[in-house]
Amino acid sequence: MHYLLIIAHDASFAPTEHLVAEIMGWIKSMEARGIRIHGNPLRPASEAVTVRVRGGEVSRSSGPFSRSHEQMCAYELIQCASLDVALEVASEHPMAAVATIEVRPVWSQLSEG
């Protein structure tokens, strides 16, 4: 089953070279194990544009859809046998120690293939 790791941090977060190296190690390890499918860091939430269509009218607003103190900063798509395994994989991600990782199952009934 596929799971999306949604990684978020607050405004005080600043990555260090050591943390980036740890993340790269996690990526290599998860790819070697056949778990990591894809992932990337995201540009700052301040660069986001939110789009909504209501009553046929398109509205666009600058910024993220949520005004939370934590904003999504990266994502990882993983494939694991169970939620328990996905939670273990997420807990091994270096960002789990300095940020928040939401583990969300992908709704496979709507995916292609």
N, C-alpha and C positions, 0 to 999 in steps of 0.2 A: 504494500500500500504506500501511496505517496503522502508525504507530510510537508507542510510549509513551515519553516522556522522564520518567524517574524521577529526581527531583532530591533529593539528600540532603546534609546537612551535619552537622558535629559540634557538641558542646555549646558550643564557644567562638564560634560564628558569631553575629553580630548585624548585621542589615541596616542600611544607611545610606540616607538620603534619596536620595543620588546613585544608589545601586544600584537602588532601587525605580524611580526615573525611567528608568534604563537598561532595566530589565525591561519597563516600560510601552512604551518605544520598540520593543523587540524584539517585543512582542505586536502592536503596531500594524503593524509591518513584515511580520510573518508572516501576519497576517490579510489585509493588502493583497495579498500574494503568493498567497493561497489555500492556505497551508500549515497554519496553525493551525486546528484544529477546536474545541478546548476545553482549558481548563486552570484550575487554581486552586492557591493555597497551601493547606496543611493546618494544622489546629490542632496544637499540640505532641504529640509521641508519648506524653507522659505522660497525655494524655486519651484514648488509644486503649483499646479493649477487644478482646481476641482471643477468638474463638469457635472451638471445635473440637467435633466430634461423633465419638466413638469407641465402638463397640459399642452404638450407640443412646443413649449418654449424652452430654448437652450439658455442656461445661465452658466457663466464661468466666473470663478472667483480665485483670486491669488491666494496661495497658501494651501496647507493640507486640509483634508476634510474634517479633521478633528483638532480641537484646540487643547488637547491634552498637554501636560507638562513633559511627557515623554513622546517622542516622535520616531517613527520607523526610520531606521538608518541603513538596514541591509536585509537581505532575505537569502535563504538557502532552501532549495527543493531537494528533499531526501527521499529515499525508498527504504522502508524497513518492514520487517515481518509483522510488527505490532506497535501499538501506541507505547507500550512499555519500553521497547527498544528505541523508538524515536525519542522518548523522554531521556533515556540514557545518553543517546547521541547528542542531544541538545545540552545536557549537563556537562558534556566534555568540551563544548565549544568555549573558547576563551572569553567570549563576550558574556557568557553566563555569570562570570565573576564580577563584571563591571557594569552590566546593563540588564535588560530584561529580554527573555526569549519566550515568545508565545509559540506553542506547537499546535498547529491546526491541520487536521486531516483534510486531504483534498477530496472533494466530492466526485468520486470516480465515475458515477453513473452519467455525469454530464460531459466527461472528457472524451476526446476522439479515440478511436481505436478500440 
